[in-house]
C-alpha cells in the first residue's frame, strides 16, 4: 500500500512540481516508531524512483 501511494506522489511531483517532492512529518511521542515510519517512507520513495528508471 505504501509503495502504491508513493508512486502516485512521485508521478504528481514529476508532472506538477518539476520532479521535486517535499516530505514533511510532525508529531509523535515514540522516537522508535517515528524512525521506523521515516525509514519506510524513504525506502518506498527510493524503490519507486528506481523502478521508474
N, C-alpha and C positions, 0 to 999 in steps of 0.2 A: 504494500500500500504506500509506504513512504517513497519508494522508487518511482511509482506512477505519478504521485503528486509532485515530486521533484522534477520529473520530466516535463510536466506542464509548466512549472515555473521557469525552467531553463528555456523552453520554447518561447514563452512570453518575453523573457529577457532578451532573447535574440531578435524577436520581431519588434518589440516596443522600446527596448532600452539599450539598443546598440550593443547587445551582448553583456551588459552589466547587470549584476544582481547583488542586492544588499540584503544580507541575512542578519536579523537582529533578534535578540531574545530578552526576556525580562523575568524578574521574579524568581522565586524558588527558595526553598528552605533546606534543601538537601543537596549539598555540593556534589555528592556521588551521582545522584540522578541527573543533575544538570550536565555533568561531564559526559555521562552515558548518552544523554539526549543530543548534545552537540556533536559527539563522535558519530552518532547515527546519521544526523543531518549532513555532516561533512562527507561521510562515506557515500551517502546516497547522491550527493552532488557530484562527487568525483566519478562514481560509477556511471551516472547518467551522461556526463560530459565525455567520458572515454567511449561509451557505447555509440555516441553520435559522431565520433570522428571516423 
